[in-house]
Amino acid sequence: MEKQQLIEKTTEVLRPFETSSLMTTMQTLTINQIFTHPLVLIIIIGCLFFGVWKKSIPVLLTLFFLFAMIVFMRYAMPAPGQELSLSTVLPFVGAGLFIGGVIIYITMIKS
């Protein structure tokens, strides 16, 4: 019985981390809520300072990628229950080309 209770407790603790719950949370968060969280700000400022101080292109590209993905997921992901149509696929294509183009330009062409 104890093993079954432990499994049920673990399931309840991990339920918020299911994919559907995470996607719903990401779609309802605003950019303001993400960037006003103190831990997020400390990590971003720390990475930005390290990237500029060491002149580290990979760190700065990673920050760019994370910012772009936050904005991308917030504005391009369809609402829960909706399917992807042509009008919702176009932002995916555009954002993917933009992010990939910037990263390829900076890593291969500019360096």
C-alpha atoms as a printed R data frame, in Angstrom:
    type eleno elety resid chain resno      x      y       z
1   ATOM     1    CA   MET     A     1  0.000  0.000   0.000
2   ATOM     2    CA   GLU     A     2  2.771  2.428   0.808
3   ATOM     3    CA   LYS     A     3  4.285  2.016  -2.635
4   ATOM     4    CA   GLN     A     4  0.922  2.787  -4.292
5   ATOM     5    CA   GLN     A     5  0.453  5.866  -2.098
6   ATOM     6    CA   LEU     A     6  3.953  7.065  -2.971
7   ATOM     7    CA   ILE     A     7  3.223  6.629  -6.679
8   ATOM     8    CA   GLU     A     8 -0.051  8.572  -6.370
9   ATOM     9    CA   LYS     A     9  1.638 11.368  -4.412
10  ATOM    10    CA   THR     A    10  4.423 11.589  -6.990
11  ATOM    11    CA   THR     A    11  1.868 11.709  -9.810
12  ATOM    12    CA   GLU     A    12  0.038 14.595  -8.142
13  ATOM    13    CA   VAL     A    13  3.288 16.507  -7.564
14  ATOM    14    CA   LEU     A    14  4.410 16.068 -11.196
15  ATOM    15    CA   ARG     A    15  1.003 16.766 -12.785
16  ATOM    16    CA   PRO     A    16  1.709 20.523 -13.310
17  ATOM    17    CA   PHE     A    17  4.752 19.561 -15.388
18  ATOM    18    CA   GLU     A    18  2.751 17.718 -18.056
19  ATOM    19    CA   THR     A    19  3.187 19.063 -21.563
20  ATOM    20    CA   SER     A    20 -0.365 20.381 -21.853
21  ATOM    21    CA   SER     A    21 -0.092 22.184 -18.514
22  ATOM    22    CA   LEU     A    22  3.247 23.734 -19.448
23  ATOM    23    CA   MET     A    23  1.957 24.898 -22.850
24  ATOM    24    CA   THR     A    24 -1.173 26.410 -21.271
25  ATOM    25    CA   THR     A    25  0.971 28.212 -18.718
26  ATOM    26    CA   MET     A    26  3.330 29.536 -21.404
27  ATOM    27    CA   GLN     A    27  0.452 30.744 -23.548
28  ATOM    28    CA   THR     A    28 -1.211 32.599 -20.685
29  ATOM    29    CA   LEU     A    29  1.939 34.247 -19.361
30  ATOM    30    CA   THR     A    30  2.597 37.763 -20.507
31  ATOM    31    CA   ILE     A    31  6.013 39.082 -21.454
32  ATOM    32    CA   ASN     A    32  5.731 41.449 -18.498
33  ATOM    33    CA   GLN     A    33  5.215 38.545 -16.062
34  ATOM    34    CA   ILE     A    34  8.209 36.681 -17.460
35  ATOM    35    CA   PHE     A    35 10.616 39.598 -17.380
36  ATOM    36    CA   THR     A    36  9.548 40.950 -13.968
37  ATOM    37    CA   HIS     A    37 10.332 37.702 -12.135
38  ATOM    38    CA   PRO     A    38 13.497 38.427 -10.080
39  ATOM    39    CA   LEU     A    39 15.183 35.091 -10.784
40  ATOM    40    CA   VAL     A    40 14.736 35.501 -14.548
41  ATOM    41    CA   LEU     A    41 16.146 39.037 -14.380
42  ATOM    42    CA   ILE     A    42 19.179 37.944 -12.363
43  ATOM    43    CA   ILE     A    43 19.949 35.105 -14.792
44  ATOM    44    CA   ILE     A    44 19.523 37.346 -17.847
45  ATOM    45    CA   ILE     A    45 21.650 40.157 -16.420
46  ATOM    46    CA   GLY     A    46 24.319 37.688 -15.308
47  ATOM    47    CA   CYS     A    47 24.494 36.015 -18.721
48  ATOM    48    CA   LEU     A    48 24.454 39.347 -20.540
49  ATOM    49    CA   PHE     A    49 27.242 40.737 -18.343
50  ATOM    50    CA   PHE     A    50 29.325 37.575 -18.822
51  ATOM    51    CA   GLY     A    51 28.711 37.569 -22.585
52  ATOM    52    CA   VAL     A    52 29.701 41.206 -23.012
53  ATOM    53    CA   TRP     A    53 32.631 41.050 -20.599
54  ATOM    54    CA   LYS     A    54 34.137 37.943 -22.199
55  ATOM    55    CA   LYS     A    55 32.935 38.943 -25.679
56  ATOM    56    CA   SER     A    56 31.429 35.476 -25.970
57  ATOM    57    CA   ILE     A    57 29.428 35.097 -29.160
58  ATOM    58    CA   PRO     A    58 27.844 31.758 -28.106
59  ATOM    59    CA   VAL     A    59 26.508 33.261 -24.862
60  ATOM    60    CA   LEU     A    60 25.075 36.292 -26.656
61  ATOM    61    CA   LEU     A    61 23.546 34.083 -29.372
62  ATOM    62    CA   THR     A    62 21.985 31.889 -26.685
63  ATOM    63    CA   LEU     A    63 20.422 34.957 -25.050
64  ATOM    64    CA   PHE     A    64 19.116 36.107 -28.421
65  ATOM    65    CA   PHE     A    65 17.692 32.648 -29.071
66  ATOM    66    CA   LEU     A    66 15.965 32.519 -25.666
67  ATOM    67    CA   PHE     A    67 14.424 35.987 -26.089
68  ATOM    68    CA   ALA     A    68 13.265 35.111 -29.577
69  ATOM    69    CA   MET     A    69 11.771 31.801 -28.423
70  ATOM    70    CA   ILE     A    70  9.872 33.492 -25.573
71  ATOM    71    CA   VAL     A    71  8.325 36.012 -27.953
72  ATOM    72    CA   PHE     A    72  7.842 33.336 -30.619
73  ATOM    73    CA   MET     A    73  5.995 30.940 -28.309
74  ATOM    74    CA   ARG     A    74  3.888 33.703 -26.828
75  ATOM    75    CA   TYR     A    75  2.604 35.123 -30.113
76  ATOM    76    CA   ALA     A    76  2.801 32.277 -32.637
77  ATOM    77    CA   MET     A    77  1.471 29.263 -30.730
78  ATOM    78    CA   PRO     A    78 -2.223 28.592 -31.377
79  ATOM    79    CA   ALA     A    79 -4.662 28.535 -28.465
80  ATOM    80    CA   PRO     A    80 -5.346 25.145 -26.878
81  ATOM    81    CA   GLY     A    81 -7.807 23.116 -28.912
82  ATOM    82    CA   GLN     A    82 -7.057 24.908 -32.184
83  ATOM    83    CA   GLU     A    83 -5.229 23.215 -34.999
84  ATOM    84    CA   LEU     A    84 -2.432 24.689 -37.034
85  ATOM    85    CA   SER     A    85 -3.708 26.324 -40.202
86  ATOM    86    CA   LEU     A    86 -1.827 28.175 -42.914
87  ATOM    87    CA   SER     A    87 -2.303 31.505 -41.137
88  ATOM    88    CA   THR     A    88 -0.800 30.097 -37.940
89  ATOM    89    CA   VAL     A    89  2.063 28.295 -39.710
90  ATOM    90    CA   LEU     A    90  3.364 31.468 -41.378
91  ATOM    91    CA   PRO     A    91  4.609 33.028 -38.082
92  ATOM    92    CA   PHE     A    92  6.448 29.757 -37.375
93  ATOM    93    CA   VAL     A    93  8.140 29.869 -40.748
94  ATOM    94    CA   GLY     A    94  8.994 33.562 -40.509
95  ATOM    95    CA   ALA     A    95 10.328 33.406 -36.961
96  ATOM    96    CA   GLY     A    96 12.284 30.222 -37.673
97  ATOM    97    CA   LEU     A    97 13.936 31.749 -40.738
98  ATOM    98    CA   PHE     A    98 14.743 34.948 -38.824
99  ATOM    99    CA   ILE     A    99 16.255 33.173 -35.813
100 ATOM   100    CA   GLY     A   100 18.180 30.712 -37.981
101 ATOM   101    CA   GLY     A   101 19.364 33.470 -40.315
102 ATOM   102    CA   VAL     A   102 20.735 35.604 -37.483
103 ATOM   103    CA   ILE     A   103 22.522 32.676 -35.857
104 ATOM   104    CA   ILE     A   104 23.998 31.450 -39.146
105 ATOM   105    CA   TYR     A   105 25.055 34.967 -40.153
106 ATOM   106    CA   ILE     A   106 26.839 35.674 -36.876
107 ATOM   107    CA   THR     A   107 28.480 32.256 -36.471
108 ATOM   108    CA   MET     A   108 29.531 31.544 -40.063
109 ATOM   109    CA   ILE     A   109 29.585 34.680 -42.138
110 ATOM   110    CA   LYS     A   110 30.628 37.422 -39.734
111 ATOM   111    CA   SER     A   111 33.324 35.481 -37.869
